[in-house]
Amino acid sequence: MNRDHRLKRLRFRAWHRGTKEADLLIGGFFDAHSASWNDEQIAWYEILLEEQDVDIMGWAIGSIAVPSQFDGPMMAQMKAMGYVPIAE
């Protein structure tokens, strides 16, 4: 699958998580950072999206310890997101 197709698929999955809060955090993170991702970072995000939303959100806000497989620079970026612009 080519890069553009992978990113398009990931964007859809990131913004259709099931709750507005998860959509904003996970989809907002994708929109803010995905343009600069390399293949390894795209693969990390694909694996991350297989996890439960409550876990991803807990890791991002720091209420749950991040498993070693997800702990690193990208999770640090997700934790550093101060807000996600909300379209009206």
N, CA, C and O atoms as a GROMACS GRO file, in nm:
protein
  352
    1MET      N    1   0.085  -0.116   0.000
    1MET     CA    2   0.000   0.000   0.000
    1MET      C    3   0.091   0.125   0.000
    1MET      O    4   0.188   0.131   0.076
    2ASN      N    5   0.060   0.221  -0.084
    2ASN     CA    6   0.146   0.339  -0.091
    2ASN      C    7   0.120   0.434   0.026
    2ASN      O    8   0.020   0.424   0.096
    3ARG      N    9   0.213   0.525   0.045
    3ARG     CA   10   0.210   0.617   0.160
    3ARG      C   11   0.081   0.698   0.167
    3ARG      O   12   0.020   0.708   0.273
    4ASP      N   13   0.040   0.756   0.056
    4ASP     CA   14  -0.081   0.840   0.056
    4ASP      C   15  -0.204   0.761   0.097
    4ASP      O   16  -0.288   0.809   0.174
    5HIS      N   17  -0.215   0.639   0.046
    5HIS     CA   18  -0.329   0.554   0.082
    5HIS      C   19  -0.325   0.517   0.230
    5HIS      O   20  -0.429   0.518   0.297
    6ARG      N   21  -0.209   0.484   0.281
    6ARG     CA   22  -0.194   0.451   0.423
    6ARG      C   23  -0.237   0.569   0.510
    6ARG      O   24  -0.311   0.552   0.607
    7LEU      N   25  -0.190   0.688   0.475
    7LEU     CA   26  -0.223   0.807   0.553
    7LEU      C   27  -0.372   0.840   0.546
    7LEU      O   28  -0.431   0.880   0.646
    8LYS      N   29  -0.430   0.825   0.430
    8LYS     CA   30  -0.574   0.851   0.415
    8LYS      C   31  -0.654   0.754   0.502
    8LYS      O   32  -0.750   0.794   0.569
    9ARG      N   33  -0.616   0.628   0.500
    9ARG     CA   34  -0.683   0.526   0.581
    9ARG      C   35  -0.666   0.556   0.730
    9ARG      O   36  -0.760   0.545   0.808
   10LEU      N   37  -0.544   0.593   0.769
   10LEU     CA   38  -0.517   0.625   0.909
   10LEU      C   39  -0.594   0.748   0.954
   10LEU      O   40  -0.644   0.752   1.067
   11ARG      N   41  -0.603   0.848   0.868
   11ARG     CA   42  -0.678   0.969   0.906
   11ARG      C   43  -0.824   0.935   0.934
   11ARG      O   44  -0.882   0.982   1.032
   12PHE      N   45  -0.883   0.852   0.849
   12PHE     CA   46  -1.021   0.811   0.872
   12PHE      C   47  -1.034   0.738   1.006
   12PHE      O   48  -1.122   0.769   1.086
   13ARG      N   49  -0.947   0.643   1.030
   13ARG     CA   50  -0.951   0.565   1.155
   13ARG      C   51  -0.927   0.654   1.276
   13ARG      O   52  -0.986   0.633   1.382
   14ALA      N   53  -0.839   0.753   1.262
   14ALA     CA   54  -0.807   0.842   1.373
   14ALA      C   55  -0.926   0.930   1.410
   14ALA      O   56  -0.944   0.963   1.528
   15TRP      N   57  -1.005   0.969   1.312
   15TRP     CA   58  -1.116   1.061   1.336
   15TRP      C   59  -1.250   0.990   1.357
   15TRP      O   60  -1.352   1.056   1.376
   16HIS      N   61  -1.252   0.858   1.355
   16HIS     CA   62  -1.377   0.782   1.374
   16HIS      C   63  -1.357   0.677   1.482
   16HIS      O   64  -1.368   0.557   1.457
   17ARG      N   65  -1.327   0.723   1.602
   17ARG     CA   66  -1.294   0.634   1.713
   17ARG      C   67  -1.418   0.592   1.792
   17ARG      O   68  -1.418   0.486   1.853
   18GLY      N   69  -1.522   0.672   1.792
   18GLY     CA   70  -1.643   0.635   1.864
   18GLY      C   71  -1.686   0.736   1.968
   18GLY      O   72  -1.803   0.742   2.005
   19THR      N   73  -1.591   0.816   2.016
   19THR     CA   74  -1.627   0.924   2.108
   19THR      C   75  -1.563   1.053   2.059
   19THR      O   76  -1.456   1.050   1.998
   20LYS      N   77  -1.627   1.163   2.085
   20LYS     CA   78  -1.576   1.292   2.041
   20LYS      C   79  -1.439   1.321   2.102
   20LYS      O   80  -1.350   1.374   2.035
   21GLU      N   81  -1.422   1.287   2.229
   21GLU     CA   82  -1.294   1.312   2.297
   21GLU      C   83  -1.180   1.236   2.231
   21GLU      O   84  -1.073   1.291   2.208
   22ALA      N   85  -1.204   1.109   2.201
   22ALA     CA   86  -1.100   1.028   2.136
   22ALA      C   87  -1.074   1.079   1.995
   22ALA      O   88  -0.959   1.085   1.951
   23ASP      N   89  -1.180   1.115   1.924
   23ASP     CA   90  -1.161   1.170   1.789
   23ASP      C   91  -1.072   1.294   1.793
   23ASP      O   92  -0.981   1.309   1.712
   24LEU      N   93  -1.099   1.383   1.888
   24LEU     CA   94  -1.023   1.507   1.896
   24LEU      C   95  -0.877   1.483   1.932
   24LEU      O   96  -0.787   1.543   1.872
   25LEU      N   97  -0.852   1.395   2.027
   25LEU     CA   98  -0.715   1.369   2.068
   25LEU      C   99  -0.639   1.291   1.961
   25LEU      O  100  -0.533   1.334   1.916
   26ILE      N  101  -0.693   1.180   1.920
   26ILE     CA  102  -0.622   1.090   1.829
   26ILE      C  103  -0.621   1.147   1.687
   26ILE      O  104  -0.518   1.144   1.620
   27GLY      N  105  -0.735   1.199   1.642
   27GLY     CA  106  -0.740   1.262   1.511
   27GLY      C  107  -0.665   1.393   1.505
   27GLY      O  108  -0.599   1.424   1.406
   28GLY      N  109  -0.675   1.472   1.612
   28GLY     CA  110  -0.602   1.598   1.618
   28GLY      C  111  -0.452   1.577   1.614
   28GLY      O  112  -0.379   1.653   1.550
   29PHE      N  113  -0.405   1.473   1.684
   29PHE     CA  114  -0.263   1.440   1.681
   29PHE      C  115  -0.221   1.401   1.539
   29PHE      O  116  -0.117   1.445   1.491
   30PHE      N  117  -0.302   1.321   1.474
   30PHE     CA  118  -0.272   1.282   1.336
   30PHE      C  119  -0.261   1.405   1.246
   30PHE      O  120  -0.163   1.419   1.173
   31ASP      N  121  -0.359   1.493   1.252
   31ASP     CA  122  -0.359   1.612   1.167
   31ASP      C  123  -0.238   1.702   1.194
   31ASP      O  124  -0.182   1.762   1.102
   32ALA      N  125  -0.199   1.712   1.320
   32ALA     CA  126  -0.089   1.800   1.357
   32ALA      C  127   0.048   1.747   1.316
   32ALA      O  128   0.139   1.826   1.293
   33HIS      N  129   0.064   1.615   1.306
   33HIS     CA  130   0.198   1.560   1.290
   33HIS      C  131   0.220   1.467   1.170
   33HIS      O  132   0.335   1.446   1.131
   34SER      N  133   0.117   1.412   1.112
   34SER     CA  134   0.134   1.305   1.013
   34SER      C  135   0.208   1.346   0.886
   34SER      O  136   0.271   1.263   0.822
   35ALA      N  137   0.201   1.472   0.850
   35ALA     CA  138   0.266   1.516   0.725
   35ALA      C  139   0.416   1.493   0.726
   35ALA      O  140   0.477   1.476   0.620
   36SER      N  141   0.476   1.492   0.844
   36SER     CA  142   0.621   1.475   0.852
   36SER      C  143   0.665   1.333   0.889
   36SER      O  144   0.784   1.308   0.904
   37TRP      N  145   0.571   1.241   0.905
   37TRP     CA  146   0.605   1.105   0.947
   37TRP      C  147   0.677   1.027   0.839
   37TRP      O  148   0.647   1.039   0.720
   38ASN      N  149   0.774   0.946   0.882
   38ASN     CA  150   0.839   0.851   0.793
   38ASN      C  151   0.766   0.716   0.804
   38ASN      O  152   0.669   0.704   0.879
   39ASP      N  153   0.811   0.618   0.730
   39ASP     CA  154   0.742   0.488   0.729
   39ASP      C  155   0.739   0.422   0.867
   39ASP      O  156   0.640   0.359   0.902
   40GLU      N  157   0.844   0.437   0.943
   40GLU     CA  158   0.848   0.379   1.078
   40GLU      C  159   0.746   0.445   1.170
   40GLU      O  160   0.680   0.377   1.249
   41GLN      N  161   0.732   0.574   1.159
   41GLN     CA  162   0.634   0.646   1.241
   41GLN      C  163   0.492   0.613   1.199
   41GLN      O  164   0.403   0.602   1.284
   42ILE      N  165   0.469   0.598   1.071
   42ILE     CA  166   0.337   0.556   1.023
   42ILE      C  167   0.304   0.418   1.078
   42ILE      O  168   0.191   0.396   1.122
   43ALA      N  169   0.399   0.326   1.076
   43ALA     CA  170   0.378   0.192   1.128
   43ALA      C  171   0.346   0.196   1.278
   43ALA      O  172   0.259   0.123   1.325
   44TRP      N  173   0.416   0.282   1.353
   44TRP     CA  174   0.390   0.298   1.496
   44TRP      C  175   0.245   0.341   1.518
   44TRP      O  176   0.176   0.287   1.604
   45TYR      N  177   0.201   0.438   1.439
   45TYR     CA  178   0.065   0.490   1.455
   45TYR      C  179  -0.038   0.384   1.416
   45TYR      O  180  -0.143   0.374   1.480
   46GLU      N  181  -0.011   0.307   1.313
   46GLU     CA  182  -0.102   0.199   1.275
   46GLU      C  183  -0.121   0.100   1.390
   46GLU      O  184  -0.232   0.056   1.417
   47ILE      N  185  -0.012   0.067   1.457
   47ILE     CA  186  -0.019  -0.025   1.571
   47ILE      C  187  -0.092   0.041   1.688
   47ILE      O  188  -0.173  -0.023   1.754
   48LEU      N  189  -0.063   0.168   1.712
   48LEU     CA  190  -0.130   0.241   1.820
   48LEU      C  191  -0.281   0.238   1.803
   48LEU      O  192  -0.354   0.220   1.900
   49LEU      N  193  -0.328   0.254   1.682
   49LEU     CA  194  -0.473   0.260   1.658
   49LEU      C  195  -0.544   0.128   1.685
   49LEU      O  196  -0.667   0.124   1.691
   50GLU      N  197  -0.470   0.021   1.701
   50GLU     CA  198  -0.530  -0.107   1.737
   50GLU      C  199  -0.564  -0.113   1.886
   50GLU      O  200  -0.638  -0.202   1.929
   51GLU      N  201  -0.510  -0.020   1.964
   51GLU     CA  202  -0.534  -0.018   2.109
   51GLU      C  203  -0.668   0.047   2.140
   51GLU      O  204  -0.729   0.114   2.056
   52GLN      N  205  -0.714   0.026   2.263
   52GLN     CA  206  -0.840   0.083   2.308
   52GLN      C  207  -0.825   0.234   2.328
   52GLN      O  208  -0.720   0.281   2.372
   53ASP      N  209  -0.928   0.308   2.295
   53ASP     CA  210  -0.927   0.453   2.308
   53ASP      C  211  -0.897   0.497   2.451
   53ASP      O  212  -0.820   0.591   2.472
   54VAL      N  213  -0.956   0.431   2.549
   54VAL     CA  214  -0.935   0.471   2.688
   54VAL      C  215  -0.788   0.456   2.727
   54VAL      O  216  -0.736   0.534   2.806
   55ASP      N  217  -0.722   0.355   2.672
   55ASP     CA  218  -0.579   0.337   2.700
   55ASP      C  219  -0.497   0.446   2.634
   55ASP      O  220  -0.411   0.507   2.698
   56ILE      N  221  -0.522   0.471   2.506
   56ILE     CA  222  -0.448   0.576   2.434
   56ILE      C  223  -0.465   0.710   2.504
   56ILE      O  224  -0.368   0.783   2.525
   57MET      N  225  -0.588   0.741   2.539
   57MET     CA  226  -0.614   0.869   2.605
   57MET      C  227  -0.547   0.874   2.743
   57MET      O  228  -0.492   0.978   2.781
   58GLY      N  229  -0.550   0.765   2.816
   58GLY     CA  230  -0.484   0.760   2.946
   58GLY      C  231  -0.334   0.778   2.935
   58GLY      O  232  -0.274   0.848   3.016
   59TRP      N  233  -0.274   0.717   2.835
   59TRP     CA  234  -0.130   0.734   2.813
   59TRP      C  235  -0.100   0.879   2.779
   59TRP      O  236  -0.003   0.937   2.828
   60ALA      N  237  -0.183   0.937   2.693
   60ALA     CA  238  -0.158   1.074   2.645
   60ALA      C  239  -0.173   1.177   2.756
   60ALA      O  240  -0.099   1.276   2.759
   61ILE      N  241  -0.267   1.157   2.846
   61ILE     CA  242  -0.286   1.256   2.953
   61ILE      C  243  -0.207   1.222   3.078
   61ILE      O  244  -0.203   1.300   3.173
   62GLY      N  245  -0.144   1.105   3.078
   62GLY     CA  246  -0.056   1.068   3.189
   62GLY      C  247  -0.123   1.000   3.306
   62GLY      O  248  -0.062   0.985   3.412
   63SER      N  249  -0.248   0.956   3.289
   63SER     CA  250  -0.316   0.888   3.400
   63SER      C  251  -0.287   0.738   3.403
   63SER      O  252  -0.316   0.671   3.502
   64ILE      N  253  -0.229   0.686   3.296
   64ILE     CA  254  -0.190   0.546   3.286
   64ILE      C  255  -0.046   0.541   3.234
   64ILE      O  256  -0.009   0.617   3.144
   65ALA      N  257   0.034   0.452   3.290
   65ALA     CA  258   0.172   0.437   3.242
   65ALA      C  259   0.171   0.387   3.098
   65ALA      O  260   0.092   0.301   3.060
   66VAL      N  261   0.260   0.442   3.019
   66VAL     CA  262   0.270   0.407   2.876
   66VAL      C  263   0.350   0.277   2.864
   66VAL      O  264   0.461   0.268   2.916
   67PRO      N  265   0.296   0.176   2.794
   67PRO     CA  266   0.372   0.054   2.770
   67PRO      C  267   0.499   0.085   2.689
   67PRO      O  268   0.501   0.178   2.609
   68SER      N  269   0.602   0.008   2.711
   68SER     CA  270   0.731   0.035   2.648
   68SER      C  271   0.723   0.040   2.495
   68SER      O  272   0.795   0.117   2.432
   69GLN      N  273   0.636  -0.040   2.435
   69GLN     CA  274   0.627  -0.040   2.289
   69GLN      C  275   0.574   0.092   2.232
   69GLN      O  276   0.596   0.121   2.114
   70PHE      N  277   0.506   0.170   2.314
   70PHE     CA  278   0.453   0.298   2.267
   70PHE      C  279   0.525   0.418   2.326
   70PHE      O  280   0.505   0.532   2.282
   71ASP      N  281   0.609   0.394   2.426
   71ASP     CA  282   0.680   0.504   2.491
   71ASP      C  283   0.795   0.550   2.402
   71ASP      O  284   0.878   0.470   2.361
   72GLY      N  285   0.799   0.677   2.374
   72GLY     CA  286   0.904   0.731   2.289
   72GLY      C  287   0.867   0.869   2.238
   72GLY      O  288   0.777   0.933   2.293
   73PRO      N  289   0.936   0.915   2.135
   73PRO     CA  290   0.915   1.052   2.086
   73PRO      C  291   0.774   1.083   2.039
   73PRO      O  292   0.724   1.193   2.061
   74MET      N  293   0.709   0.987   1.974
   74MET     CA  294   0.574   1.017   1.924
   74MET      C  295   0.473   1.027   2.038
   74MET      O  296   0.385   1.112   2.036
   75MET      N  297   0.487   0.941   2.138
   75MET     CA  298   0.397   0.952   2.254
   75MET      C  299   0.426   1.081   2.329
   75MET      O  300   0.335   1.144   2.382
   76ALA      N  301   0.552   1.121   2.334
   76ALA     CA  302   0.586   1.249   2.397
   76ALA      C  303   0.518   1.364   2.324
   76ALA      O  304   0.472   1.459   2.387
   77GLN      N  305   0.513   1.358   2.190
   77GLN     CA  306   0.442   1.461   2.113
   77GLN      C  307   0.293   1.459   2.145
   77GLN      O  308   0.231   1.564   2.159
   78MET      N  309   0.237   1.340   2.157
   78MET     CA  310   0.095   1.330   2.188
   78MET      C  311   0.067   1.387   2.327
   78MET      O  312  -0.033   1.457   2.346
   79LYS      N  313   0.155   1.359   2.422
   79LYS     CA  314   0.138   1.412   2.557
   79LYS      C  315   0.150   1.564   2.560
   79LYS      O  316   0.089   1.631   2.643
   80ALA      N  317   0.230   1.619   2.469
   80ALA     CA  318   0.256   1.763   2.468
   80ALA      C  319   0.147   1.843   2.400
   80ALA      O  320   0.149   1.966   2.406
   81MET      N  321   0.051   1.777   2.336
   81MET     CA  322  -0.056   1.852   2.268
   81MET      C  323  -0.137   1.927   2.373
   81MET      O  324  -0.198   1.866   2.461
   82GLY      N  325  -0.137   2.058   2.364
   82GLY     CA  326  -0.209   2.140   2.461
   82GLY      C  327  -0.356   2.149   2.433
   82GLY      O  328  -0.437   2.154   2.526
   83TYR      N  329  -0.393   2.152   2.308
   83TYR     CA  330  -0.532   2.161   2.270
   83TYR      C  331  -0.545   2.118   2.126
   83TYR      O  332  -0.447   2.109   2.052
   84VAL      N  333  -0.666   2.092   2.087
   84VAL     CA  334  -0.697   2.057   1.948
   84VAL      C  335  -0.801   2.156   1.900
   84VAL      O  336  -0.909   2.166   1.959
   85PRO      N  337  -0.771   2.230   1.792
   85PRO     CA  338  -0.871   2.325   1.740
   85PRO      C  339  -0.999   2.251   1.699
   85PRO      O  340  -0.993   2.148   1.633
   86ILE      N  341  -1.112   2.305   1.738
   86ILE     CA  342  -1.240   2.243   1.707
   86ILE      C  343  -1.310   2.327   1.600
   86ILE      O  344  -1.338   2.445   1.620
   87ALA      N  345  -1.338   2.264   1.488
   87ALA     CA  346  -1.409   2.332   1.380
   87ALA      C  347  -1.555   2.349   1.419
   87ALA      O  348  -1.616   2.260   1.478
   88GLU      N  349  -1.609   2.462   1.386
   88GLU     CA  350  -1.751   2.486   1.418
   88GLU      C  351  -1.834   2.484   1.294
   88GLU      O  352  -1.955   2.503   1.300
   0.00000   0.00000   0.00000
